Every structure is written in structure tokens, then in C-alpha cells.
Amino acid sequence: MSAELRVERLRKVFATGAPAVDDVSFSVGAGEIVALLGPSGCGKTTTLRCVAGLEHPSAGVIRIGGAVVSAPAEGVLVPPRARNVGMVFQSYAVWPHMTVEQNVAYPLRQRRTSRAEIERKTAETLKLVGLSEFAERPVVSLSGGQMQRVALARSLVYEPALLLLDEPLSNLDANLRLRLRDDLRRIIKRTGVTALYVTHDQAEAAVLGDRVGVMRDGRLLQIGPPTEIYNRPAELFVAQFTGASNLLAGRVLDRDGEFGTVEAPSGHRLVAWLPPRVSAGAAVKIAVRPENVRFGSERGGAEGEPNRFTARVLVQRYEGAQTVYSLAVLGGKLAALELGSSARYPVDSEVDIVLPPALCWAYPDQEGAETNK
């Protein structure tokens, strides 16, 4: 049922402007879920629509199950209907005049499937998405989450080789989105279908995707398991887009393997992870996630521990289950997050903090490099 998807050097240029998709290559293994993550206009939906056949690529090759479905240079362009893909849109796109069962059975009727097979497959798929008891209801009587389940069932009922999902949860309220997010992964994995999922929500991508690809300005910057994307971003944009809101300026003094010593404008030195392209003397921006700022008292900590500094609390924002602090340190400001139902550090107090070297990521600072020329 499932099939491998291969996208090779995909490019899509519209009539005006820069390429919407620019030399993008990736694969999705049979039965794997890959989430494309990025801000609006980054090219993720255009990539998905090219795979579906709804957009015509300008260049590149797309293969589904080993068969070429798009290769402009060779004049190959298989129509969407012949690609055997299912698609779930941002809008529910259900037939409002039909019942739930009729909506789900519709693709099978279009394929002239036998009545017995239609009944069997429709019942199985409705059970899979948890809508068996709603089979005879008008689809317009359902909630938004239930209608999206109908759309998902309709896309799965004919057993496509590939499932494409274009921000299917974005129209739902926050609580419903969280519940359906977990169910979506379970349902997709139970069917074994290969899936390409587009979203701008990094938590959604991390929960749903076996791998996550981050896009910006039509290019794929990094693709890998969610833990790799979150804990070892290859680019500054990837780090910031996935929540590393703290940026510290500095200059690399020396490099030892993957790590280097960086001097901050305040004169303090800290150890940070360096991408391969960063060498001694380079101006850098160090990205640190607020949740990775550790308060020194949490482990007692040794006096000689790397990246241990004294900070002053500028702002304390209590949020019930956590507290967010703004700290003055290293000649700048740093946001830090503390879990727990009570805030321990008042405004103007001094606190010891530790910035774990493996969780401080130094990236080339083009602006800094220009300034220091």
C-alpha cells in the first residue's frame, strides 16, 4: 500500500518573483511520516502541491514508488488522479449535502468499486478514525475536528500509496488541535501509509514527523529526526524558528573539535558548539533556548564549571506552571524559563546560571563580520 517518495532538485518558479521552491531534494521512506516545517511563503505547500500534481514544477524529478510522475526536462507530467495519492486540506473540503458515510465512500464509488467492497472499506475506515457511530449523520452536523476526521477517512479509504496533508489542523481551536494531533499520528501509522505533512507549527511537526524538514525562502535548510532539528540546528534560522529566542554576540577565540571558546562583548568567555564552517576569528551569534538556561543552584554546580555566570533578574513573569525571567548577563539580556508552580527569584536578585556548552550554538554573524571589517 505505501510507497517511497523521492523529490530530486525540485524547482518551481511562478511568473514573477524569486523561485517558490529552489533546488529541494528529500525522500520519504515507505511508511514514514516527514513533516515540512517553515513560515508562510517558505515553499512547503508549493512543494506538496507539486508532489500532488496540482502545481507543475519548473525543474526536477518526483518519483512515487519508483515511478516518475514529474520530470519537466523529459516531458513527463502524470495527472493528479493517476498518482494514487490522498490529500487532506486545511479546509475540510467535505461534501455538505452528504452523510459521513457517503463522503467517505465517494472515492470508491468514483473508482467503480463493488458495493460489498465499498461497505466493507468504508466501515473499516470510519472505525479507524473513530466515527463509526456518526456514519448516518449529515456531515455539516459535525464539529470541526470530526469533519477533519471525515476528510482524513475519505483520503485513506482507497488505500493511496502516499498521503499528503496541508496544515490540516490549523482551522481547529487549540485544545482540539492538540487532541487530534496525537490521533493523526496513530491513525497514519496504523494504516502504514507514507505521509508528507506540511505545517508552520514546530511542536506539531515534532509530534507527527519521523523526520522534520525546515524550509525558508524556497530552500530546504535541514532535514532529520525531531530531536536532531531541536538539539542540533544546522542554521541560525532553524534554531530561531524552533524556539531559540536568545542571541548572544561574540567572536571565536579558538576552536577544539566541535567546540570553541567565544568572547562576548562584555569580555566574558564561554564555550559553544560550532558548525564546521566556523573558524577562529569569526564573528558569531550564539543561540540559546530559554529552557536550556540552567539555574546554578539546581545541581549545586562546581565553581569551575564551564559557562557559569552571575546574572541579575530584570523581569519576572509568573505563568502558573512556569516562570519566565529576563536576566542581565554577559553585557546583554537573556530569557530563562523555570518550571514549577512557584517563582524562586525576585526582581533585582542575583542568580547563578549555567549555559550548557552543548546547548549553546554559535553561527556565523554576517552583520558582525561586516561591522568588524
PyMOL commands that set and color helices and strands:
alter all, ss='L'
color gray80, all
select helices_A, chain A and resi 44-52+72-74+80-83+100-110+115-128+132-134+139-141+144-156+174-191+202-208+226-231+236-241+290-292+296-298+357-359+366-371
alter helices_A, ss='H'
color red, helices_A
select strands_A, chain A and resi 5-12+21-28+33-37+59-64+67-71+76-77+85-88+162-166+194-199+211-216+219-224+246-256+259-263+269-273+283-288+294-295+308-318+322-329+332-339+350-354+361-364
alter strands_A, ss='S'
color yellow, strands_A
deselect
rebuild
show_as cartoon
